[in-house]
Amino acid sequence: MVILYALKGKRSKRYVGITNNLSRRLLEHRMKATKGGQLLGDFIVLCTEQFPDYKTAREREKFLKSGQGRKWLDELESGTRPA
């Protein structure tokens, strides 16, 4: 199982990534052990999605990093799109 996640930092930055161990990955971000964690600072989890394989998760990650995907995340964050 592969998990896609989107984080929102206090500095209005967003990070979208995939992992096979979400708790470990979030801990790495919180400890600023990753470049993304250093850029975000403190963050909240916007959403998580589970996928059966890496390829499907990567396709969704690419979408969320596109213009339409960023708009989708904006709507999710503002509450105009149901989770």
Rosetta constraint file for C-alpha pairs under 8 A:
AtomPair CA 1 CA 20 HARMONIC 6.41 0.50
AtomPair CA 1 CA 50 HARMONIC 6.77 0.50
AtomPair CA 1 CA 51 HARMONIC 5.86 0.50
AtomPair CA 1 CA 52 HARMONIC 4.89 0.50
AtomPair CA 1 CA 53 HARMONIC 6.04 0.50
AtomPair CA 1 CA 54 HARMONIC 7.95 0.50
AtomPair CA 2 CA 18 HARMONIC 6.80 0.50
AtomPair CA 2 CA 19 HARMONIC 5.82 0.50
AtomPair CA 2 CA 20 HARMONIC 4.79 0.50
AtomPair CA 2 CA 21 HARMONIC 7.95 0.50
AtomPair CA 2 CA 50 HARMONIC 5.86 0.50
AtomPair CA 2 CA 51 HARMONIC 5.20 0.50
AtomPair CA 2 CA 52 HARMONIC 6.23 0.50
AtomPair CA 2 CA 53 HARMONIC 5.90 0.50
AtomPair CA 2 CA 54 HARMONIC 5.98 0.50
AtomPair CA 2 CA 57 HARMONIC 6.60 0.50
AtomPair CA 3 CA 18 HARMONIC 5.47 0.50
AtomPair CA 3 CA 19 HARMONIC 5.36 0.50
AtomPair CA 3 CA 20 HARMONIC 5.92 0.50
AtomPair CA 3 CA 21 HARMONIC 7.52 0.50
AtomPair CA 3 CA 22 HARMONIC 6.83 0.50
AtomPair CA 3 CA 48 HARMONIC 6.71 0.50
AtomPair CA 3 CA 49 HARMONIC 5.68 0.50
AtomPair CA 3 CA 50 HARMONIC 4.57 0.50
AtomPair CA 3 CA 51 HARMONIC 6.17 0.50
AtomPair CA 3 CA 57 HARMONIC 7.12 0.50
AtomPair CA 4 CA 16 HARMONIC 7.34 0.50
AtomPair CA 4 CA 17 HARMONIC 5.75 0.50
AtomPair CA 4 CA 18 HARMONIC 4.27 0.50
AtomPair CA 4 CA 19 HARMONIC 6.56 0.50
AtomPair CA 4 CA 48 HARMONIC 5.54 0.50
AtomPair CA 4 CA 49 HARMONIC 5.16 0.50
AtomPair CA 4 CA 50 HARMONIC 6.34 0.50
AtomPair CA 4 CA 51 HARMONIC 7.70 0.50
AtomPair CA 4 CA 57 HARMONIC 6.27 0.50
AtomPair CA 4 CA 60 HARMONIC 7.93 0.50
AtomPair CA 4 CA 61 HARMONIC 6.90 0.50
AtomPair CA 5 CA 16 HARMONIC 5.74 0.50
AtomPair CA 5 CA 17 HARMONIC 5.55 0.50
AtomPair CA 5 CA 18 HARMONIC 6.14 0.50
AtomPair CA 5 CA 45 HARMONIC 7.33 0.50
AtomPair CA 5 CA 46 HARMONIC 7.55 0.50
AtomPair CA 5 CA 47 HARMONIC 5.72 0.50
AtomPair CA 5 CA 48 HARMONIC 4.36 0.50
AtomPair CA 5 CA 49 HARMONIC 6.52 0.50
AtomPair CA 6 CA 14 HARMONIC 7.00 0.50
AtomPair CA 6 CA 15 HARMONIC 5.61 0.50
AtomPair CA 6 CA 16 HARMONIC 4.36 0.50
AtomPair CA 6 CA 17 HARMONIC 6.57 0.50
AtomPair CA 6 CA 45 HARMONIC 6.06 0.50
AtomPair CA 6 CA 46 HARMONIC 5.35 0.50
AtomPair CA 6 CA 47 HARMONIC 5.40 0.50
AtomPair CA 6 CA 48 HARMONIC 6.56 0.50
AtomPair CA 7 CA 14 HARMONIC 5.52 0.50
AtomPair CA 7 CA 15 HARMONIC 5.07 0.50
AtomPair CA 7 CA 16 HARMONIC 6.39 0.50
AtomPair CA 7 CA 43 HARMONIC 6.26 0.50
AtomPair CA 7 CA 44 HARMONIC 5.67 0.50
AtomPair CA 7 CA 45 HARMONIC 4.58 0.50
AtomPair CA 7 CA 46 HARMONIC 5.37 0.50
AtomPair CA 7 CA 47 HARMONIC 7.40 0.50
AtomPair CA 8 CA 12 HARMONIC 6.55 0.50
AtomPair CA 8 CA 13 HARMONIC 5.92 0.50
AtomPair CA 8 CA 14 HARMONIC 4.57 0.50
AtomPair CA 8 CA 15 HARMONIC 6.59 0.50
AtomPair CA 8 CA 40 HARMONIC 7.30 0.50
AtomPair CA 8 CA 43 HARMONIC 5.28 0.50
AtomPair CA 8 CA 44 HARMONIC 5.36 0.50
AtomPair CA 8 CA 45 HARMONIC 6.38 0.50
AtomPair CA 8 CA 46 HARMONIC 6.34 0.50
AtomPair CA 9 CA 13 HARMONIC 5.10 0.50
AtomPair CA 9 CA 14 HARMONIC 6.06 0.50
AtomPair CA 9 CA 40 HARMONIC 4.57 0.50
AtomPair CA 9 CA 41 HARMONIC 6.02 0.50
AtomPair CA 9 CA 42 HARMONIC 5.70 0.50
AtomPair CA 9 CA 43 HARMONIC 4.12 0.50
AtomPair CA 9 CA 44 HARMONIC 6.55 0.50
AtomPair CA 10 CA 40 HARMONIC 6.90 0.50
AtomPair CA 10 CA 41 HARMONIC 6.67 0.50
AtomPair CA 10 CA 42 HARMONIC 5.93 0.50
AtomPair CA 10 CA 43 HARMONIC 5.98 0.50
AtomPair CA 11 CA 40 HARMONIC 6.66 0.50
AtomPair CA 11 CA 41 HARMONIC 7.43 0.50
AtomPair CA 13 CA 39 HARMONIC 7.63 0.50
AtomPair CA 13 CA 40 HARMONIC 5.98 0.50
AtomPair CA 14 CA 40 HARMONIC 7.20 0.50
AtomPair CA 15 CA 36 HARMONIC 6.75 0.50
AtomPair CA 15 CA 40 HARMONIC 7.66 0.50
AtomPair CA 16 CA 61 HARMONIC 6.68 0.50
AtomPair CA 16 CA 64 HARMONIC 7.31 0.50
AtomPair CA 16 CA 65 HARMONIC 7.24 0.50
AtomPair CA 17 CA 61 HARMONIC 6.63 0.50
AtomPair CA 18 CA 57 HARMONIC 6.96 0.50
AtomPair CA 18 CA 58 HARMONIC 7.36 0.50
AtomPair CA 18 CA 61 HARMONIC 7.33 0.50
AtomPair CA 19 CA 25 HARMONIC 6.98 0.50
AtomPair CA 21 CA 25 HARMONIC 6.26 0.50
AtomPair CA 22 CA 26 HARMONIC 6.04 0.50
AtomPair CA 23 CA 27 HARMONIC 6.19 0.50
AtomPair CA 24 CA 28 HARMONIC 6.27 0.50
AtomPair CA 25 CA 29 HARMONIC 6.36 0.50
AtomPair CA 26 CA 30 HARMONIC 6.14 0.50
AtomPair CA 27 CA 31 HARMONIC 6.06 0.50
AtomPair CA 28 CA 32 HARMONIC 6.15 0.50
AtomPair CA 28 CA 33 HARMONIC 5.16 0.50
AtomPair CA 28 CA 34 HARMONIC 6.40 0.50
AtomPair CA 28 CA 37 HARMONIC 7.42 0.50
AtomPair CA 29 CA 33 HARMONIC 6.05 0.50
AtomPair CA 29 CA 34 HARMONIC 5.88 0.50
AtomPair CA 29 CA 36 HARMONIC 6.90 0.50
AtomPair CA 29 CA 37 HARMONIC 4.21 0.50
AtomPair CA 29 CA 38 HARMONIC 7.52 0.50
AtomPair CA 30 CA 37 HARMONIC 6.38 0.50
AtomPair CA 30 CA 41 HARMONIC 7.81 0.50
AtomPair CA 30 CA 42 HARMONIC 7.14 0.50
AtomPair CA 31 CA 37 HARMONIC 7.45 0.50
AtomPair CA 32 CA 36 HARMONIC 7.77 0.50
AtomPair CA 32 CA 37 HARMONIC 4.61 0.50
AtomPair CA 32 CA 38 HARMONIC 5.00 0.50
AtomPair CA 32 CA 41 HARMONIC 7.68 0.50
AtomPair CA 33 CA 37 HARMONIC 6.68 0.50
AtomPair CA 33 CA 38 HARMONIC 7.44 0.50
AtomPair CA 34 CA 38 HARMONIC 6.39 0.50
AtomPair CA 35 CA 39 HARMONIC 6.40 0.50
AtomPair CA 36 CA 40 HARMONIC 6.15 0.50
AtomPair CA 37 CA 41 HARMONIC 6.08 0.50
AtomPair CA 46 CA 76 HARMONIC 7.85 0.50
AtomPair CA 46 CA 77 HARMONIC 6.93 0.50
AtomPair CA 47 CA 83 HARMONIC 7.59 0.50
AtomPair CA 50 CA 57 HARMONIC 7.71 0.50
AtomPair CA 51 CA 56 HARMONIC 6.47 0.50
AtomPair CA 51 CA 57 HARMONIC 5.67 0.50
AtomPair CA 52 CA 56 HARMONIC 7.39 0.50
AtomPair CA 52 CA 57 HARMONIC 7.95 0.50
AtomPair CA 53 CA 57 HARMONIC 6.51 0.50
AtomPair CA 54 CA 58 HARMONIC 5.99 0.50
AtomPair CA 55 CA 59 HARMONIC 6.32 0.50
AtomPair CA 56 CA 60 HARMONIC 6.45 0.50
AtomPair CA 57 CA 61 HARMONIC 6.13 0.50
AtomPair CA 58 CA 62 HARMONIC 6.14 0.50
AtomPair CA 59 CA 63 HARMONIC 6.33 0.50
AtomPair CA 60 CA 64 HARMONIC 6.26 0.50
AtomPair CA 61 CA 65 HARMONIC 6.33 0.50
AtomPair CA 62 CA 66 HARMONIC 6.39 0.50
AtomPair CA 63 CA 68 HARMONIC 7.21 0.50
AtomPair CA 63 CA 69 HARMONIC 5.20 0.50
AtomPair CA 64 CA 68 HARMONIC 7.21 0.50
AtomPair CA 64 CA 69 HARMONIC 3.70 0.50
AtomPair CA 64 CA 70 HARMONIC 5.69 0.50
AtomPair CA 64 CA 72 HARMONIC 7.50 0.50
AtomPair CA 64 CA 73 HARMONIC 7.33 0.50
AtomPair CA 65 CA 69 HARMONIC 5.74 0.50
AtomPair CA 65 CA 70 HARMONIC 6.06 0.50
AtomPair CA 66 CA 70 HARMONIC 6.08 0.50
AtomPair CA 67 CA 71 HARMONIC 6.29 0.50
AtomPair CA 68 CA 72 HARMONIC 6.19 0.50
AtomPair CA 69 CA 73 HARMONIC 6.25 0.50
AtomPair CA 70 CA 74 HARMONIC 6.10 0.50
AtomPair CA 71 CA 75 HARMONIC 6.26 0.50
AtomPair CA 72 CA 76 HARMONIC 6.21 0.50
AtomPair CA 72 CA 81 HARMONIC 7.59 0.50
AtomPair CA 73 CA 77 HARMONIC 6.01 0.50
AtomPair CA 74 CA 78 HARMONIC 6.13 0.50
AtomPair CA 75 CA 79 HARMONIC 6.06 0.50
AtomPair CA 75 CA 80 HARMONIC 5.09 0.50
AtomPair CA 75 CA 81 HARMONIC 5.13 0.50
AtomPair CA 76 CA 80 HARMONIC 6.15 0.50
AtomPair CA 76 CA 81 HARMONIC 4.74 0.50
AtomPair CA 76 CA 82 HARMONIC 6.53 0.50
AtomPair CA 76 CA 83 HARMONIC 6.52 0.50
AtomPair CA 77 CA 81 HARMONIC 7.96 0.50
